Amino acid sequence: MNQLKLKPLTKLEQTMNIIQIDGYGFLIPNSPSRYRGNCSKEWGCFVTGETKGLNHSKAEKAGLTKGTFVEMAICQISTKVLTFEPNYVNEEFLEIWGIPVGGEMKDQFHEKASELSTFLMHRESKDKFQLLTEQFVKNALNSWASEGMKTDFNSYSFEKIRESYNSKIFRFEMTPTEGKHGPYFYIAGSYREPNGELEIAALKAVKEIQSNSNNCQDRRLIENQAKCFAAIAESENQSRVPVSQLNATNSKQLKSAKA
């Protein structure tokens, strides 16, 4: 199986990258600042670091829990097919990159500072967020139609949707619900207009971050997805039986039936 090989970072690429705008500082860390949404009924919060073997109380004391919500200026949202065994195999996730402006992910920094951060959403959280942002597509369609449909809709809508993301503050919040296996949490999404100098500065920083596609890249997830695609392709190849083999099998079955 071929594995994706990524070049090691050079010294220049490892240099700390700070974006300063309107008296605010936003860090682009060398290693992605990763968080996870723990949606089990005992947790219902965002976490960071290694929490295996810990309960919520111990993780909180260790400083690994990061609250029940985060508000962000969104930099990038993309789809990834990932495997985290044993629970998730070749499963689709949404990869969220943004600058926290509210919640405990933000509170760990000075009031005039924050950093580019990332987390994943899947299943119910992912599906509901995608439904929420469908409104951006509808708005783009209406705008395109009102302007006379003079350009290609795909390129037009891409820019309009990006404008929508770049002008809003998004909130991701753990929300309790009930399923066939009992209570659990999912991450509910919402958005609003920016409020205050920090949020306006963060939205300006987003545009600078978007100008370099390498800023919102998690090398571990890139490698994970490459392995998933390779495994899927291998599985599909194994499931394809040559026509000649099928014909031979069918012929044998017919002869057996006649005998």
Residue, then its C-alpha position, 0 to 999 in steps of 0.5 A: m500500500n502506498q503511503l503519502k510522504l510529506k516533506p519535513l518542515t524547514k527552519l523557516e516554516q517552523t518559525m512562529n507566525i503571528i498575525q497582528i491586526d488592530g492591536y490584536g495578535f493571532l498565533i498560527p502554531n507550528s503544530p495544529s492546536r487540536y481539540r475534540g468534542n467528547c459527546s458521551k453523556e458523562w462528558g459533553c465538552f471539548v477536550t484537548g490532549e490525551t484523556k484515555g483512562l480519565n473521567h471528566s473530573k480528572a480531565e478537568k483537574a488536569g486542564l484538559t477540558k475546554g468548556t461546552f462551547v466555542e465561538m470562532a471566526i471560521c478560516q476553513i471547513s473541509t470534508k475528510v474521510l478518516t479512520f479512528e479505530p475501533n469506532y470510526v472506519n473510513e467515516e466522513f468528518l467535517e474539519i473545522w479551522g478557526i480563531p476562538v473568540g469566545g469560550e474556554m479555548k479563547d479564555q486561556f489567552h490574553e484578551k487581545a490574543s488567540e490562536l488558529s485552532t481545529f476540531l472535527m465534527h461527525r455524524e449528527s453534528k456534521d449533518k446538522f451543521q451542513l443543513l445550517t449552512e445550506q442557507f448560504v447556498k440559497n442566498a448565493l443562488n438568489s443573489w446570482a439570479s438577481e444580478g442576471m446570471k451573468t457568470d458561472f454559478n459555481s465560481y460565483s457561489f463559491e465566492k459568495i459563500r466564502e464572504s458569508y463565512n468570513s463575515k460571521i462568528f460561529r458558535f459550536e455548542m454541546t447540546p444534550t439529546e436522547g437516542k436509542h442507546g440513551p442520552y448523549f451530546y451533539i455539537a450544535g452550530s449557529y452563527r451571528e454578526p461580529n460584536g466587538e473589536l476582537e471579533i472584527a480583528a479575528l475576521k480580518a486575520v481569517k483572510e490573511i490565514q486563508s491566503n496560505s493554504n498550508n495554514c489550515q493543514d493537519r499532516r496527521l489527518i492528511e496521512n490518515q485520509a490517504k490511508c483510508f482512500a488506499a484501503i477503500a480502493e483496495s477493497e473495491n478492487q478485491s470486490r471486482v470479479p472478472v467477467s470471464q470468472l463470472n461466466a465460468t461460475n455461472s456455467k458450472q452452476l447451470k451444469s450442476a442444475k441440469a445434472 
